[in-house]
Amino acid sequence: MFRRKQQNGQEIDLAQRDAKVNELRAALGPLSGRKAKYCTDGCLRRYLEARNWNVDKATKMLEETLKWRATYKPEQTRWHEIAHEGETGKVFRANFRDRAGRTVLIMRPGMQNTNCAEDNIRHLVYLIENSILNLPEGQDQMSWLIDLTGFSLNTNVSMRTAREIINILQNHYPERLALAFLYSPPRIFEAFWKAVKYFLDPKTSQKVKFVYPNKKESVELMSSLFDADNLPKEFGGKATLQYDHAEFSQMMVQDDVRTAKFWGSDEKPIPISSSLAVNQVAPEPLPLAPAAS
């Protein structure tokens, strides 16, 4: 699974990969603080993989990500800031993993509840960061389960927002997505998909799988990658899909503490009422360590 071919057809073996990681690290120059924390060897390998092990291209890509992270600060977003986006459970981290041990994000576009593009994107980025935080040791990718029940062009995110999400995923989270399953897509989705696919690079596009509950190939695909006892009925499994916003919020608040510790800030969890109100006033932002240069 680690053997990759360059454009000249030569295979990249383990020693060559390690050499290119070292070359990329040298090209980046001295790093400190959160930049150094982010640029692990595994991170550098993902950027090299995304650019077919071309060090110059990978360097440019990673430098752009470091600039984006310094500005966007995804590691500083806290759940209470975007919790309103998750009230309907339109996107949330599942309580199970796929057969490869990957974190699973469940998305339900038909349950879109807001129209603020910026908050929609920040909510998704927060959950991508959270999914990465919860990856088991030795695994660096996640799976997306996208339930297209109730999909309509009126409730779905705009094309502009979709493009921005694609840009962030492809350019700043390379090789983090293993597979994305589009479950039971209605015919109206085809036009939207054709427009979205135009902005996907071929590598990402190949990771997107259309799944139809009445097709044998689709059923076999899902059973090969998910345990039916864990998989919700909405995706062809046997489990009951339940999203409790208050319960999920409690879990995210606890994860915020882990995030703060990982990135070098010290925070205490914010209590979330079990009867989390839709119009609850968010607490004041917690103090964070200043972003590293």
Summary of the structure (lengths in Angstrom):
residues: 293
radius of gyration: 19.7
end to end distance: 35.4
largest distance: 59.7
contacts: 824
relative contact order: 0.12
helix: 47%
strand: 12%
